[in-house]
Structures are given as C-alpha cells and as structure tokens.
Amino acid sequence: MSKVALRYLIECRGECEYLDYKEELHLQNDHNKADFARDVLAMKNVGGGYLVVGVRDKTWDPVGLKNPFTHDSKQLRDVVRKASGLDLAIDVVTHNIFINDIYKDFALIHIRGSSKTSKLRNNPSICKGGFRQNEHWGIKDGEIYFRRNDETVRISSSELQNLILELIEQEDKSEIEQQKSEPSPFMIEDGLYRILPTEYENFVERADLQENLKSLIEGDARIWIINVYGPGGVGKSTLVSWLANHYYNTRFDDKVFDGILHLSAKDTQLTDRGIKQLRPTLYSLDNLIDNLLFLFDCADLVNEPLDSRKDLVQAFLSEYKLLLILDNMETVKDGRIMQFVSSLPPSNKSKVLLTSRLRTSGWEKPLQVSELSSAEVKKFLRIKIKEKKLSLPENEDTINKIFKFSGGLPLAIEWMVGQFALTGNLNDVLNQVPSQDSPLLDFSFNSSWKVLSKLAQKALAVLSIFDDAPTMHLWSIALELPLEKVEEAAAQLIEATFISEKTDKKTNEKTYHALPITKVFASNKLKEMPEAELTATIAYKRYLQQMELVAAEMQPFSHLFENFGVTRDTEKQAIILARRATSRAAEFDDNGAEHLFKDALDTDPRSTYVLVQYGLFKKSLGQIGEAIKLFEKAVSYVNKSSGFYVYYNFSQVYDKVKDYRLVEFYLEKALEYHNDYLIARHQLGVVKSRLGKYDESIKIFDDLIKIELTRIPGPTDTLAYAYKSKVMTLLICKKHEEAEFIRKEAINRMKEWPRFEQKIIEIQNL
C-alpha cells in the first residue's frame, strides 16, 4: 500500500477483476453504502484487489481527491458489515504524490482475499441478513457478488465455480509466464544468504569508511539500526554491497551473521543511454515480511494475516543473527517498514542496515558517505578508464576538470566516462552536466528535490547565487526571510544531503556548503523561478553595496575594534550598524534604532558590543526582561577584552530595578577584568552599603581616598564622592562621632584644591 504501489496502479490505466477506479467515494447514504459493499464483496471473491479513489472512471485521468478523504479502515469495514453482514479485511491509506506536474491526494483501498484459488473455490463470501432488501438497489440475503473483467456482477453458486476455474487458469498461465521471464533477482542464494548483484566490476577501497561501517555493524547489540546516508551517486549502495559480500565470503572463517537478506528499493538506474526503470525488490512492509518468510522457507505462510507474519518474522530475527540490508530507503514511502524495524523486541539478535539520501531522525547509528577526494577521484578514474579501454588522458588538468564537474560523486564520474566512450569528446561531456535536461542531475537530485518543502526548494535554488559558501545571515538577506525560516529550510537541506554545515574553529562562524554539481542543479532550478532569482540577486547586491559603505566607515572606529579585540569583518560591520542605531535612539527614532539593532545582530549574532548596546537600548525603553536576555547572550561570548564592558553594563540594568545583590555580583565580575576603574569600585562600595555590608563598603571608600590623595598632579572628583559616601555609610550605621570626624577631615583635605569648593559645600551640608 505504498506510494510506489499507488503510482503503479494509476499508471495501469485500465480496470480488471483486481482493480477499480473511482473519482469520488461518498458513503453518506444507504444507496452508496450498498454499491461500495458490492464492489468489496466482488473483489474478495476473486482473491482481493484495489480501489483507487481520485481517478476518473473510463478515462482513467488521475484528477486527485477534491476533498479530504475522511474514512479510515475501521469505518469502511463497518460499512461493509452493515450492508452485507460480513467481516472483511479492508485497509485504506491516503497518499500525496507528484503527478502531472503538481501534488495530488489519492485514497488507496486494499480488499484482502486469499490468493490461494482452492480457498476461493471453497469459501465464497455470501451476504448474510440482507440490507434494504425492498429497494431495487438493496442487498439480499444469500447473494454472491463477483468481478467479471472490470464489472461487479451478481451470480449464482454454479456460475461462481465456472468463473473461479476460469480465473485459476488465467493466474496459472500468468505465473508460468512470469517464472519464465523473471529470474531470481539475487546473485547469491545459499542457505540463509540472499544477496543482490554488485553494481561494480572493481571496488575502490575506502578503508576508513569500510572499517567504520564494520565497527558499527559489529558494535553495541542494543543499537541494531545503522543508517548509511549521503547524496545520490556517492557510493552508498556500493559500500553496503561490498559489506554483504565480505560477510558472505568470510562466513566460514569468522561467522558474524547466520544469514543476510539484501533488498533494494531502487526503481531507476543511470546508464550511458539515460535513466533506466528497474523493478525494486523492496517496496512495502508486506513485501519485506514475505521476503523474510521465503528466506526461512516459510512461503506457505505468506497468506496469513500480516500481524501473524510479523510475529513469526520477529521470532526468527530473535533466534538468528541476520543482517538485513534495505537499500535506497528514500524511495520507499511505506512508513510501516521503519516502524517495524525500529520496534523489534529486546530479544532481537539481528542488525538492520539502511541506506538513504536522507539522514533519518531516529536514534539509530548514522554513517555519512561523503564525496571522493581528489586523490580518490584519480584512482577511481584510472580504474574506469582501464575497464572501458579508453584513451582518456589521465593528466592533472583532466582529473581536476572531472573532479570539479562531478563534485567527487562516483556515479557522476562513471557517467562521464561512459559518455566519453560514446562521444570521444570530453568537453562535450562536461558541457552536458549543467544542461537543463542532464540525466545525471535528474537522477542524482530530482527525487530528493521533490520531497523538499517549497521553502527548502527556494532556499537551495537561491544558494546558487553565492560564489562562496554563505553565512546564515547572508542567505536570509538574499531570501528576504527571517533567520528562523532559513534555519528551518537549512535543516531540511542538510537532512536531504544537499548541503553541509561547517563551523570555523577560530571564529565559530557557520557557513553552508554545496558540491559544485549540486549548485549547478540548484542554478537550473533557480532559472525556473524568475521572480525569486531577480529578488534574491537584487537583495544580495544591495547588501554588498551597503557593506562597501560600511567598510569605508570602519577607519574612524579602529580604536573601538582594537579595544574589544574585534577581528571578524562581520562583527566590525555589526558594530557600525549598532553605532548608527544608538544615534537613531538619541534622536528619539526608536523604530529606526530597533531595525538597525536587529540588522546588526543578524550580521553578527555573537558581537558582545552589539548585544550590550541593544540591551542598554531596551533598558532605556523600560523593557528590562528583553535587556536581560540580550546581556545573558553577551555573557556567553565574553572574552578578556570585553569582560568589563559586558558585566559593568549588566550591573546597571539590575540597578535600574534596584536588585542590589545582582548589581554587586556583576560589579565584582566587571572589576575582575578592570580593577583600576575607580567609578565602578565606588559604585560597588555604595551597593554594599545598601546591602548592609558596611565594613566592606567603608574599606572600598578608604582605598579610593588613599588612591586619590596620592594621585599626581591631584585628585579627581572620585575623592569627593568617596568621602561623601563614607560619611553617609557611617551615619547609616549610627557611628555619628566617626562620621563627624571624617566629614571634617574631608573638608580640610579638599580645601587644598580650589576646584573642590562646591563639593566641600555638599559635604558640609551632610
């Protein structure tokens, strides 16, 4: 009941005993319920079949569902039970598939019936009880329904026997013809080993990957699923095929597994002549379970209920150490397969090896297969040239060209070599790669492209406008989207192996990379989005021009960059934008300031200067909670150059709300970086006084007075502030005599400097 099965049934474009199309299915009234029950009973009596809803009858156009399909399997069974008195096995799924250039919804209904014709002959389904028997469209007790070609008909029991015999003869003939024309897909059929043919003549050793895969397979028994993932054509199938043959060839020397079942969902193959259709050996859960039953010589049980078959297979996987290889899982749309393998019981002894273009999100062990290195390309190319006996030059220039155009994908290299064998002209071959109708690009990327969201498709297409790997900020500017939306798209593209995320060890800056061949595919897709291409290019160029202007403004701020140890160009640009924002705020243009601060943070989200300035702006607006969040981010990026600046200003935020304990904490943190900043030391003395820590407070003021009295050429205003604060602290703790003594001492000392005349009056008035 997978999407593969649905596509196959739609493409049949013709009805028969086992297949019926319906444009719509309405079960609101009894008349429609009776019609549906008749069709189901008829299909059951020919051994089962399918109803596809969303396909126009007679013309067979796949129009899709007009409205959501609201009936589940139980509801359909209830309808048939009510109308016929029979309990029949009916299942329904809905699928959204890309067909005729758009996505459409269809419902796929499966009526199960014994495929054993002897059982059909002995056990026809006969209506019980009747339903609306007085109506000409009703169902009468004892009626038998059958499919004759593409019609549902009512028949007698004698007619049933003749029709079944006719059907048996057709099926037997069909089975004989199929056995003649379809040999076993397996290259190795030996005991419990079923291994598909290899897709290579010579295997290029990738020792690290091979050893890593073996370690994962033979490692922790509690983790039985290994996900080998990477872009299309990177060599995942080749790697697991090598592993299957390795374990088979060493089964007598070092028996790791009791058996191997190797299945592939691959339905297309890239050849020298284009893309070839294949018949997959894996397409649904039922198919997987049946293959396992065949492996253990239980073919006679394939007609049992699915739950019974699953239980039996789980017992086999718990009894035997089996390696189950499921290749090209991105092609399979039956989610029940993953549900089955991930829910194997604790007694399970087997391992499940998946390959996919997508990294699955479960807890299984992942192994990424990356593109070939330049050295590996050279080795791989030499092997392929020798295999095909070609005169392709093996010089550095040729290797570099093939490496660039192939992106290091083995499949792409093999295709190029095959095309060279046909044309004899390497330049013509290289020019075919980026063309809109390139079979290589179609095969490698289109299937993964189709499952991306519209947002992710646009993000990948726009990525092709950048010469160098962009940051998230640059990417969001070109897309004209918020960062969180672009991050959502990037996560999809990373999972689908279109791009990779890399972090600079020095700057901790993240950039987003795609292989050259991927960017060619993306560029082709962007050409199909003329509006997106225009707006992205304009937005990016406008940003570059703005940054050129910012760069011209950098010189006046060189001292600021030096003080804060700023080396990243993005942070320099962000600081200038923050300075502009501060100017806007001073002009009471709060909206303009907010916009510039956000631009600054988008340019460099880790700039402590920007975070602090933005936090102070929020403080000025009374948005203390927002200010604190910004300062907490700044604290996470503190370094030797910015520590005092961050912690001191953080203390001022808490001073605004009179949280003196945190003011004290952050002032002390600030002074760890810049202890000679006397204003901060004075503020710390004041806040300790407010917290009742009078002795600590007075000691701070005494230290400040001592420093100021020894200063050359003379003290600053800090002397007056320290004396004043000391007197006030002594008065608060009721040491009046000592306070009076210090007051007089302050007045006498400060008289030595005429500039303190006004400050002396303030102290006299205490």
N, C-alpha and C positions, 0 to 999 in steps of 0.2 A: 504493500500500500504506500510505497514511496513516491516521490516526485518523478523518479525515473519510470516507474510503472505507469503513472498518470500520463506522462508525455507519450509513452509507447501506445497506450490505449487511445489517446486523442489522435495520434498520427496514423492509427489503423484506418480511419475514415471509412468505416463500414461496420454495420452491425451483424451479429451472428447469434448462435444459441447462447454464447457465453458473454456477450457484450451488448449493452443497450445504452443509447444516449438520450438524455432529457435536457431540454433547455432550462426548465424550472421544475421544482418539486414542491407542490402545495399539499399539505395534509390537514388542512383546517376542517374539511367536511368529509362525511362518510363516503361519498362517491369516490373521491380521490384516494381515500384510505383503502377502499376495495381494489381500485386499479393497482395501487402500489403493492398490496399483498399478493395479487395475482402474479405480477411480474416476479416477485421474490420467490413464490412457490414454484413457478415455472423454471426459474434458474436453478433452484435447489434440486429439482427433479432431473436436470441434465448434468448434475455434478458440481454446480456452483458457477458463479460468474460475477460480472461487474456492471454496475450502473454508474455512468459518469454524468454528473449534473453540471450544466453550463455549456453543453454542446447542442447546437440546433439540430433537431431530428431531420433526417433525409438529406439536408445539405452538408451536415457534419461540420459546420463552421464553429470554431472554439470561441464563442462570444463571451464566456465567463458568466459568473453569477451577478444578477442585477442587485440583489440584496444579500446581506449576510446569511449564511446557512445556519439556522438555529437548532437543528435537530441533532442530538447525539445518538450513539449506538443503542443505548437503552430505550430511548423514545421510539426509535424505528422498530426495535423488537416488540415493544408494547403495541404498536400499531398493527403489526402482523399477527400478534397473538389475539388481539381483539377481533380482527377481521376473519381469521382462519381457525382459531383455536389451537394453533401450533407454536411451539417454542423453537425458533430457528436462529442459527448463528449468523448475525449480521453485524458488520463493523463499518464505521464511516470515519473518514478524515477529510479535512479541507486543506487545500494547498494553494499557495500564491506562487504562480510561475510566470516567467517572462516568455511571452508568446506573441508573435506578430508585432514585435517592437514595443509592447507595453506589458506591465504586470497585470494578471487577471486571476481571480479566485475561481476554484472549481471544487466540487464535492465528489469524493470517490467512495462509492458504497460497494462493499465486498459481501456477497452472499456465499457462505461456505457450504460445501457439499462434498460428499465422499467422491474422490476421483476414481475409486475402485468401482468399475461398472457392475461387478457382481453384486455389490451392496446396493447400487442404484436399482438394479433389477428386482431385488428382493424387498426393498424398503422405499417405495414411492411415498411422498408426503401427500396425504389425503386430508382435505378440510374436515374439521370437526365442529359440529354445533351450528354452523351457518351464521351469516351476518347480513341483516336487512334482506331476508330471503324473498320478501314480497316485491322488492324492486327488481326491475329487469337487469340492473347493473349489480345486484347483490351477489353474495357468495353462498351457495347451498351446501348443506352437509353432504359429505362423500364426494365432492367434486375434485377432479385431478387436473392440474394445470401443467403445461409442458411448453418448451420453446421449440418452435419449428422454424428453422432458419432465423429470421430476425423478428418473429412474431410470437406473442404469448397466446396459446390456444387451450381450449378445454377439450379433454379427450376421455375416452373410456379406458378401463383397465386393459382390455385386449389391445387397443391401439398403443397403449403405453409400452407393452412388451416389444412390439414391432419397431417403434421409434427408438427404443433403447438399443435393440440389436443393431439398427442402422448406425446409431451413434458409436457403438462399440467398434464396428467395422471401420468407420472413419478414423477413430482415435488410434486403433491398432496400426492402420496403414500410415498414419501421420507419425507415429512413434518409430515405426520401422524406417521410414524415410529419414527421420531426424537422426536416428542412430547411425545410418549410413553416411549422412552428410556432416555430422558433428562429432569429430573425435574428442577424446578427453582433453580438457584444457591444460592438464598437468603434465609437466615434463617428467616428474618423478612420482610414481605411485608404488610405494614399497611399504608394506605393513601400515603403520600409523603415520607415514610421511606422504603428504600431498604438496608438492612444490611446483609453482608455475615456472615456465621457461624464463631464462635470463634475457634481458634486453640488450646484452652487450656480448661482444666476442672476446674482448680483453678488458680486464678490470684494472682501473688506475688506482693504485694503493693510496688511501688517505689514512695513514696509520693512526693518527690521533683520534679521528672520528670513529674508526673501526674499534679501537680499544675502549673508547668512551662508551660506545654502544654495547659492547660485550659486558663492560662493568655494570651498566645499568640493568641489563637483562639478567645477569647472574647475581645482582646485588640483593638488597633488602627484599625478602619474600613478602613483607607486608604491603609493599607497593608493587602491584602486578601490571600496571599500565604504563607503557613508555610511549611518549608522543615525539616522533621524529618529524620536525616541521621545517619549512623553508619555501622559497618561491618555486614556481613551476619550472621544471627543467634543471634543477640544481643537483639532482642525483640521489634523491631520497629513495626511490624505488630500486635503483641500482644497489644502494647501500644495504637495504634490507634483504634483497635477493642474494647478495653476497653472504649475508649472515645466515640465511636459511641453508644455503649450500655448504657453508662452513660447518654448521652443526650436523648436517646430514653426513658429510664426509668424515667427521671425527666421531661418529656415533659409537664406534666400537672401542676407540681409544679413551675418550673422555665423554661419557654419555651424560650430557647436561639435561637433555629432554628425552621423553619417551616417544614423542612424535611431533610433527609440525604440520599445521594446516595453513597454507599460504593462499589468500584470496585477494583479488584486486577489483576495485570499483571503477577502474579506468575505462572510460567509454569512447575516448578518442586518442589518436596517436599521430604525432607529427612525422611525416615521411618526406622524402625528396620531392614527391609529387603533390604534396599538400597534406591536409588533415584527413585521416582515415578513421572511419567509425569502427569501434570494437564492441564485442559483446562482453560486458563485465561478468565476473564470477561472483561479485558481491553487490547486492542491490537492495536487500531488505533484511529485517530480523528473521523472518520465516526462512529465507534463503540461507542465512548463516547457520541457523539451528539445524536445518536439513543437511547442510554440508557436514556438520559435526556428526550427525547421526549416520550419514554414509561412511564417514571415516571410521566409525566404531562398528560398522557392519550392522546397522540397525535400520536399513532402508524400509523395512516393512512397517516402521512406526511413524513414518512421515505424515500419515493421515490422522494421527491422534491430535487432540486439542493442543493448541500452542503452549498453554501453561504446563501440560503434562510433558511435552517435549523439552521445554526449558528446564524443568526439574531434573529430567534424565540427563541432559547435557551438563548441568551443574554438577551432578554426581560424578560424571566422567572426568570433568575438569578438576574435581577434588581428589579423584583416585589416581589420575595420571598427571605427570608433569608435561604439559603440552605447550608448545609455542604457537600462539595464534597470531598470524600476521595479517593485518587488514590494511591494505594499501590504497592510497588515494581516497581517504575518508571525506575530503571536501566535496567529492562528487555524490556521496550518499546523502539523501535527505530524510532517511528514516531515523529519527532521533531515538527510537527504541533500542538501536544497536548499542549506542553509548550507555544508555540506561542499563542495559543487560550486563555489559562487561564491567561497568563501574559498581554494580551491586552484587557481584559474585560473593558467595558466603566466605566467612573466615577460614573455612577448611580448604579453600581453593589452593591448588599447587601450581597452577598454570600461569603463564605470562602472556600479556596481550601487547603486541607491538603495532602501533598505529602510525601511518604516515599521512601528512596533510599539509596543504599550503597554509593552513591556519594553525596557530598555537591554541590548543583548547584551554579552557579556563578552569579546568578541574584541578585536582591535587596530584595528578599523575606526574611522573618524571619527564621533563622536557629535554630534548636534544635538538639544537638548531644545526641545520646543514647550511653552511654559507657557500658563497661562490668560490670558484677555484682562484688561487693566487696566480700571479704572472708565471711563476716557475711551474706550477701545476698545469697551467694552460699550455705551456711549451711542451710538457711531457705528454699531455693528452692529445695535442695536435699531431705530434710525431707518430703516435700510435695509430690515429685515424688515417693519416696520410699513407702509412705503411699498409694498413688494412685494405684501402681502396686503390693502392698502387698509383698514386697521383704524383704529378710533377710540381705541386705547390711548394714554392720556396719556403724554407724554414729560417729565414734571416730574422733579425730583431724587429725590423720595420713591419714585416708581415705579422709576426706574433703580436706586436703592440696594437696593430690595427684590429686584429681579430679579438684581442682581449678587450679593447675599447668598445667595439660594436656588440660583442656578445655579453659584456658585463661579467664574464667569467662563468657563465652558465654552460655546463657540459652539453645540454641539449641544443643550445644555440650554436655552439661550435660544431657539433656533429651535423646540424642542418646546413651550416655554411660550407662545410667540407663536401656534403652531398650535392649542394647547388653548384659548387665549383667543378665537381665531377661531371655535371650535366652541361655547364656553360663554358668552362675553361677560363673564365674571366673573373678574377677576384673583386675588382672594383664594381662590376655589375652586381655581384653577390652582396657586397657591403651596402650598395645603394638600395637593395631590396628590403633590408632590415627596417629602415624607418618609414617605409611606404604605408599608406593607409590600409592597404589590403594585404599586408605582410602576414602570411600564415604563421610565422614564428611568433609575432606579437599576439596574434589572435589566440594561438594555442597556449602560450605562456601566461597570459594575463586576463583574457576575456572572462573566463569562468569565475575567477575571483572578483573581477570588476563588477559583475552582475549582482553579487550578493552584498556589495557595499551600499550604505545609505547614500542618498543624494548629496548630503553634506560631505561625506568622505570622498565621494567621486569628484566633487568640485575642488576639494582641498588637494587631492592628488594631481588633478589637472593643472591647477594654479602653481603647484610646486615646480613645474617645468619652466617657469619664467625666471627662476633664480640661477645664476651662474654658479654660485657657491651654496653649500648647504645652509638654509636659513635658520635663524632662531625662531622660537615660538612667536616672539613679538613681531618680527618681520613678516612672518607667514600670516598672522592675524591682520596686519595692516593691508597686505595685498588682498586678502579675502573680505576685508571690511567687516569682520565679525569679532565678537568678544573672545577673549582668550579661552574661557571655559568651553566655548563651542568648538574652537580649533583643537583644543586638547582632546575633546571627545572624538573628533574626526581622526586625529593622530593616533589615538589608542586603537581605533578600528584598523587603520592602515598598518600599524605595527603588528597587530594580531594576524592580519592577512598577508604579512611579509612583503608588502610593497615598499616599506621604508624601515629604517632603523634609527634609533635614538642614540646619540653619542654625547658624552659629557667630557668637557675639557678639564683635565686634572688640576691645572693651575687656576683657572677662573671659575670652575664649576658651572660653566655655561653649557646649556644643552643645545645641540643642533640636530637637524633632521635630514637624513641622507637617503638617496635612492640610487640604484645602479644606473649607469648611463642608458642601458636598454629599457629600464623602467621609465626613465624620464622621456625617452623617445615615445613610448606608448602613451604617457601622460600628455605629452605635447600634441599628439594626434587627437586625443580626447578633448583637449582644450580648444582645438580648431572646430570641434562640433558644438562648442559653447561660445559663440562670438561675443555675446554680451559679457560673460564672465571674463573672457580674455581681455576685452577692452577695459573694463572697470578695474581689474587686477593690475594690469600694466600701468594705467594712469595713477592708481593709488600708490603703487610701489615707486614710480618715478617721482611723484610729488614728495614722497617721504625722503627719497635720496636727495632731492633738491633742498629740502628743509634741513637735512643733516649736513649738507655742504655749508649752509648758512650758519648752522650751529658750530661747525668746525672752525669757521672763520672767527667766531666769537670766543673760542677757547683760550686764546692767549691771555686776556685780562684775568682769567681765573686760574692761571697756572699755580699761584701761591696756594689757592684753596685745594687744588688737586694734590699738591705736594704735602700739605698739612694732613690730609686724610689718606695719603698713600694710595691715591686713585691711579690705576694703570689701564683699566679697561676703557676702550673708546665709548662703549655703550654707557658706562657709568658717568663719564665726562659729559656726554650728551644729556643724560638724565639730570645731572646736577644743574646744567644751564637751564633746562626746562623748569626745574624746581625754583631757580632764582627768578625766572620770569613769573612763575606762579606767585611767589612771595610779593613781587612788585604789584601784580594784579590785586592781591589781597589788601595791600597798603592803599590802593585806590578804591577800596570797597567794592571791587568787582569779584564777589565770592564765586559766582558761576564760572567765570573765566579762570579763576585760580584753581577751582576744583578740576576743571577739564585739563589744565596743564599739569597738575599734580598727577592725575591718572595717566596722562601720556608719559610723564617722567617714570612712573613706576612700571608701565608696560615696557619702556625702553630698557630699564634695568631694575628688576624687582628686588635685587639684593643690595641696592645702594643705601647705606646707613644714613647718609646725608639727606637723601630724598625722603626716606621713611621718617626721620626726625622732623624735618621741615613740614611734611604733610601732617604729622602728629600735632605739632605746635599750631598749625592752621586749624585743625579740628578742635583743639583746646580753646582757641580763641572764639570758636563758634558755640562753645559750650557742649560739644559732642565728646564728652570725656571717655565714654566707652570705646568709641571709634579711635580716639587718640591712643588709648592704652593698647589696643590691638596692634596699631602701627608700631608703637615703641617695643612691644614684645617681639615683633618680627625683627626690628633693628637690633635688639639684644642678641638674637641668634646669629647675627653676622658681625658682631663686634670684633675688632682687632686692636692692636696696640695703638694705632693712630686715631681710632675713632672712639675708644672706650670712654674717655672723659666726656666727650661731647654727647654721647648717647645717654649715659647714666645721669649726668648732671641735668639735662633737659627732662629726662624721665622724672626726676625728683620734683621738677617744677610743675609737672602735670598733677602729681599727687598733692602738692602744696595747694593747688587750686581747690581741691576738695577737702583740704585740711586733714589728710590721712598722714599724720606726722611720723608714725612708725615707718611707713614706706618711704617718706621723704628722707628720714635718717638713713634707711638701708641704702637707697640709691645714691645719696651724697657720699656715704662711706665707700661705695663701689667706685664712684667717679674719682675720689681722691686717691684710690689705689693707682690710677693712671697718671694723675697730675696733682701731686700733693702740695705744690707751691702756688696753687690757685687760691689766694687768700680769701676772696669773696665767698667761695664755696666752703672754706673752712669756717668762716664767720657764720654762714647760714647753718652749718652743722651744729655750731655752738648754740645758736638760737633755738633750733628744733629740739636739741637735747634738753634745753631749759624748759621748753614747753612740755616735754615728756617727763619732767621731774628729775632728770639726771643732772642735778645742779653741780656736783663736784666735777663731772666730766665736762660740763659746759664751761665752768669757770677756768678749768685748765686750758681749754681751747682759746679762750679770750686772753689769758695770761701769755700764751705762746705767741699770739698775734701782736700783743702790745710789745713784747720783747723784740720781735722781728722788726716792727715799725720804728721803735726808738733807736735801733742800730742801723737803720737804712740811711744811705748816703745818696743824695745830699740832704734828705729829710723825709719825714713820714708822709704817707698818703692819708686820704680820708678814712682808711681802714682803722687807723689809730683811734679816731673819734668814735667810730662805730663799735670797736671792741671795748673801749672804756664805758660807753653808754650801755651796751648790752650786759657788761659785767655788773655795773651798778644796779640795773634793773633786776638781774638774776638774784643778787644779794638781797634786794628789797622783797622779792617774791618769797624767798626762803626765810624772811624775817630776821636777817642779820643787819639790822639798821645801823649799828655803830660802824661795822666794817664797810657798809655801803657808803656812809658819810665820809669815811677816811679815803676811800677810793675816789669818790667824787671830787674831793679837794685836791687829791694827788693829780687827777686828770686835768683839772683846771690849771694848776701850777705848771705842769709839764707842757701843756698845749700853748701857754702864754709865750713860750719861746719862739713860736712861729705865728706871725700876724695873720696868716691865711686861715687860722682856725677860730677867728673872732666869733663868727656866727655859731660854730659848733660848740664853743665854750658856753654861749648863752643857753643852748639846748640842754647842756649838762647841768648848768646852774638851776635850771627850771625843773629838773627831775624831782 
